Amino acid sequence: MQIIAGLGNPGAKYAGNRHNIGFMAVDALHDRHAFSPWTKKFRSEIAEGTIGTRKVLLVKPQTFMNLSGEAVGEALRFYKRAPGDLTVIYDELDLAPGRARIKTGGGHGGHNGIKSLDAHCGKEYHRLRLGIGHPGDKERVNGHVLGDFAKTDRVWLDPLLEAIADHAAMLLDGEDSQFLNKLALATGAPGEAEDRPKKTAGQSQIRQARPDQQRKTLPTTGPMADMLKKLFGKDP
């Protein structure tokens, strides 16, 4: 069994908050795939089911964000699962709205929910970070994360949640790049491949960065030409 935990705060007051995007993602998984009704256990709302061929437990901690690790840790220990069997979905201030990133382990980046997860579950779990953007001023961060998504955010938020539900099997199978590219296609955000420096086969980044016209003006004889030949492996 694999465990997917979405982070957020319980109650109608917080339901639409940016901080609750993890809850929203897990709800989308529950709606799309074959899961049992939500029940209460481990100080969480949980549901058992399948995604593809994998048995999955969905978890929404009801302890409030800062104590999320206590609830998720209970589920992890009850099912005798290792941190590597856990995927956590949560909001990320330092990613633009609609963008997503995946990593295993690492720091908490000031996120109190992740800080709690690290303390109670270990650090080597999978992390799907969903961008909510930064308000640009440290003093406005709290109001931003605990504020509701705007109506205009639905343009990217709804497609993002739908794509997470549609392609969740890739996430569980460790096909991170393919999964992120599916999300990027759905939202119009830059994908995994678009964030990497581009180059054609057999071509260095330095050489690719030079416009073709500029290369035509490079010297073909003399010391400079000899140096360029050594650098690029052939005549410039």
Buried (B, 14 or more C-beta within 10 A) or exposed (E): EBBBBBBBBBEEEBBEBBBBBBBBBBBBBBEBBEBEEBEEEBBBBBBEBEBEEEEBBBBBBBBBBEBBBBBBBBBBEEEEBEBEBBBBBBBBBBBEBBBBBBEBEEEBEEBBBBBBBBBBBBBEBBBBBBBBBBBEEEEEBEEBBBBEBEEEBEBBBBBBBBBBBBBBBBBBBEBBEBBBBBBBEBBEBBBBEEEEEEEEEEEEEEBEEEEEEEEEEEEEEEEEBEEBEEEBEEEB
